[in-house]
Amino acid sequence: MKKFNKFNVKLKDSSYPIFIGKNLISNIKSFIPKFEDYSKIIVVTDKIVLKNLSQAYKNIQNLSKKKFLGVTLPSGEKTKSFQHLQFLCENILKEKIDRNALIICLGGGVVGDIVGLTANLLLRGIDFIQIPTTLLAQVDSSVGGKTAINSKYGKNLIGSFNQPKAVIISIETLKKLKRRQIISGYAEILKYSLISDKSFFHFLQKNGKKLLSLDATTTIKTIKTSCKIKSKIVEQDEKEKGIREILNFGHTFGHAIESFTGFSKKIFHGEAVILGMYLALKFSNYLGICDKDLINKFCFHLDELKIPYKLADYKIKISSLNFLKHIKFDKKIKNNKMKFILLQDFAKPVAYVVKDENILNNFLEKNLF
């Protein structure tokens, strides 16, 4: 078997391993305890992944033999809907599964989110495995147990926490990704360096171009570091009642941008997070929380990598009032108070509750360009 990295996400009742390496999918039985004992192996993917990773799909199908069921979803953020949740549930239930069935998610964050929610709902809960196939999913959404679909009122507003039985990260799945998709993953990687580890930021400064070109050694090291940072935060706060909220850095602004653009291909989630982090850093400086030097380092790094980080780069024009409207639908709003994760410095995130809406509106009027 090929060499791989392994570490555990240590949770009280639902700990699980993360495996990281190359060409792991063909050895999937080795990573799933009691694989043979499951009554049904259900693989859920999307049309693009099925086309690009047909051999990986067939490998799982061959291992499962007569117990195999495949369900294919459309690609894209709009798949995270009630319509597709119902489609997925009904197509699995018509096979008369029992609670000893296993769902395997072979796909990116969209498929992972809806599959995790489906696994939690079917028969009040069946096991599921994450095999994330995008860089974004490998470093972020596959780890931590958040599952959700979107509402017309905002992103990820309908969901639950449901931890997988394992996460299997095999980097050859990244080969078919377009640059925009790799950049989307890089957004979350950069976020971890900003909120948690300055030395990781220095690593990215030196190795960012290698990562974007998917150099194997750099990619594995970066994914491992990212997953470990997120895992340590999740271990302290599984249900996001405290420190886990720092993972939302850039996301409150970013989700509002996604909502405004209708969760379309005009902007991908990771791209919106990059825009969101830029606005969060600008807001931090506007409030006197951080020095402008932090913004300059952020911008210089992305400029070197030729990664856009301003709304104008995506030809997105939005008024401050419209932006505020979309921010207010964010699930992190409590008691009608908007909360942002801002940054004092590297590894020094702070929660900021907006007490005077005029402050935020004035900031937006000056910075939405």
N, C-alpha and C positions, 0 to 999 in steps of 0.2 A: 504494500500500500504506500502511496505517496506520503511524504512528510506533511504534517499539518500542525497548526497551533490550536490549543484548547484551553479555555478557562470557563469558570462557572459564574453565572449570575446568582448570587446567594440571597434568596428570599425565604422567609419563614416557612411557608407552606407550598411554594411553587418554584423552587430553584430549578435551573436548567443549564445545560452546557451550550457554549458557542464554539463551533469548529471553523477554522479559517485556513484556507490553503488553495491548491490547484487540483482540478480534476477529482473532486470529492463526490460528485453526484453518482458516479458509477459504483461507488462503494457505500451507497446510502444505508444499506443494512447494518453496516458496522457502527453507524452513528445513532441508530434508533433502537433502543432496548426493546426486546420482545417484538420485533417487527413481524415475525411469523405468526404471532398470536392475535394480531388484529383481524377482525372479521371482514373488514372492507378497507381498501386503500383508495382514497379519493384524491385525485390530483386536480387542483384548480389552477388555471393559468389564463392568459389572455391571448388574443389572436397573434399579436406581434411576437410574444415570447414563444408561442407554439411554433411559429415559422422559423425563428432564429435559433431556437434551442430544441429542435425536433429530436435530436439524438438523446439528449438528456431526458426528455419526456419519455422516449421509447425505452430507455434504460430502466426507469422506474416502473413502466408498464410491464416490462419483461420480468422484473423481480416480483411483481405482484400477482402475475398469472391471472387466474380466474377471479381473484378478489378485486380487480382493478375497476375503477370508474373515473372517467375523465370528464371535466366540465370546463368549457372555454367561455370566457367573458370578453366583451369588447374592451379595447384599450382606451386609456384616458381617464382623467379625473371624474368625468361625468358618470363613470361606472359606479362610483360610490353613491348609490341612490337606493331608495326603497324598491324601485322597480327591479333592479338587478339583485338586490338582497333577496327579494321574493323568488326571483328566477333561480338563484343559486340554492336556496332552501328547498324549493319544490322539486328541483331536479335531483337533489340528493335524497330527499325523503321518498320519492317514488321508487327508489331501489330497496325500500324497507330495511334501512340500516338499523343497527342497534347501537348501544352506547360504547361498544367495543370497536367502533369504526375510527379510522384515523384520516384526517384531512391534511394533505400536503399542499402548501402554497408554493407554487413555482412562478415567481413573478416579482414585480416591483412593489412599491409602497401602496399603490392603489389596490392591487389584488390582495396584498397582505392585510390591509385594513379591513376589507370586506370579508375575507376568509376568517380572520380572527373573530370578528363579530358573529359570523355564521356559526362557527364552531361553538361559541358560547351559547347560542340560542337553540341549536338543534338538540332535541331530547334533554334540554337543560344543561348541555355541556358534553362535548366529546373532545378527544385529544387532537392537537394540530401541531404541525412542524412548519417552520419557516425556511424556505430556500430562496433567499432574496437574490434577484438577478440584476439589479441596478446598484450603482455605487451609493445612491441616496438611501435605498432600502437597507443595504448592507451595513452602513454606519449609523443609521438612525431608526427608521420605522420598524425594522424587524426585531429590535431590542427594546424591551421595556414594557410590552404588554398592552399598549394603547391600541384600541380597535375602534373603527367608526365609519359612518357614512356621512355625507354632507346633507345639509338642509338648504332650502331656498333662502334661509336667513343667514347662512354662513357655513364655514368649513368645519367638519368633524364635530358637529353639535349633537349627533345621535350615535352613542357608542358605549363601550364598556372597557374595563381592564380585564385582559385575559392573556395570561402568560403562555407561550408555546412550550412544548416538551423539549424542543431543541431548536437551535438556529444553525444552519449549515451554509457557510459562505464559501463559494467556490469561484475564484476570480476570473476564470475563463469565460464566465457568463457576461463579462463586461465588454468583450471584444466587439460586439455588434452595436454598442451604444454610440450615439452621435455626441459630438462635443457638448451640446447644450445639456444633455443628460448627465455627462460626467461633471460639468460645472455645477449642476444641481446637487450632486453628491458632495462636491467640494464645499458648497455653502455650509453644510452641517459640520463638516470637518473643521473648517475655519472657525465656526462658532465655538466648537469645543476648545480650541486653542485660546480664544478670546475670554471665555468665561472661566477657564479652569487651569490652563497650563501655558505659561509664556514660553517655556523651552520648546513646546510643541509648535508654537507660532514660528520660532526661529528655525525649527526643522522644516516647516512648510516654506519659509522664505528660501531655504536652500534647495528644497526638493519638490516644490510645487509643480514645476514643468515636467519633471519625471513622472509625478503622479498623474498629471493630466494626459500624459502619453502612455499611461498604464504600465510603466515599468514594474515587473512582477514583485521584486523585493521591496520596492518603495510602497507599492499598493498594499501588500500584505501587512507591512509594518504600520502603515497609516490606518488601515481598517482596524487592526488590533488595538492601537492606541485609542482611537475614537470609541470603539466599543467598550473598552475598559473604563474610559472616562464616564461614558453614559451609564454603564453598569453600576459603578460606585455610587452615582447619584441616585439611581433607581433603588439600589439596595437600602439606602437611607430613607427613601420616601416613595414607596411603590405607587401610592394613589394620589400623588401630587397635592399633598396637604401642606408642604413646606418647601424644603430646598429644591425639590424637583422642578419648581417653577422657573429656576434659572435657565432651564433648557428652552424656555420660550423666548430667549433673547432674539430679537429680530422678527419674531413670529406674529406679534400683535399688529404691527405695521404690515408685515408680509401677507397675513391672512386677509387683511382689508383690501390689499391690492389684488389678490386672487379673486376675492368676492366681487370687486368692482369689474374685473375683466371676465366675469362669468365662468371662472374655472376653465378657461379655454387654453388653447395652445399658444395664445399670444404671449403668455408667460408661464413657465413651469414653477412648481412649488419652490424648488431650490433657488431659482432666479429671484422669486419674490422674497425669499428669506435674505438673500444678499442685499436687495433694495431695502428690506426691513432693518437689517443690521446697520446699514449706512444711515438710515433715518434715526435709528435708536442712538447711534453714536453722536449724530448731530444734535439730537434732543438732549442727550447727556451733557454735551458742551453748552447748549443753550441754557440749561438749568444751572450751570456751574458745577456739575458733578465730575466732569473729566476735562483734561486739557486737550487743546486742539491737536497736540502731537499724536495722540492716540488715533484720531481720525486720519491724520496724514499717513501714519504707518499702514493703516487699513487700506487707504486709497492707493498708496504707492505699490503695495503688494499686489493688489488686483490689477492695477495698470500694467505692472510687469508681466502678469499672466494674460493680459488682454481680456479680462473678465469685466463686463459692464456692471455698473452698480447704481446708476441714476435712472429715474423714471423716463427722462428724455431719451435715454439709450434705447428704450423699448417703445418709444412714441406713445407713452401713456400720459394723458392729460386728465387731471381730476381736481375738482375744487376742494378747498379745505372743508367745506360743509358736507360735501358728498363723502369725503374721506372719513370724517367723523362718524357719519351715519353707518358706514361699514365697520368701523372699529367697534361701535357699540353693540354689534351682534356677535362679537368675540365671546367664546365660552368662558373666558377668564374674568369677564365683568361680574362684579359682586356688589350688591346693594347699589346698583346703577353707578358704580365708581370704576373708572377705567384704570387698569394697572399695567405698567410696563416694566420689563426687566431692562435696566440700563447698566452702564459700565463706568466705574470710577477709574479703573486701570485694568491691565491684564489680570485675570483670575480674581477680580473684585466686582462681581455683579451686585446690583442693588435693586430692590423692588421699589417702584415709585408709583404712588396712587395719585391720580389727578384730582385735586380738590377744587381747582378753579378751571373750568373748561376753556375759559378765555385764553389761558396760558398756552394750552395745546393748540387752540385754533390760531393764535397769533404765530406760533412756531410753524404750523402747517402752511399758512399763507406765505411765509417767507422761504419755505424749503421744498415745496412740491414742484420741483422742476428737474 
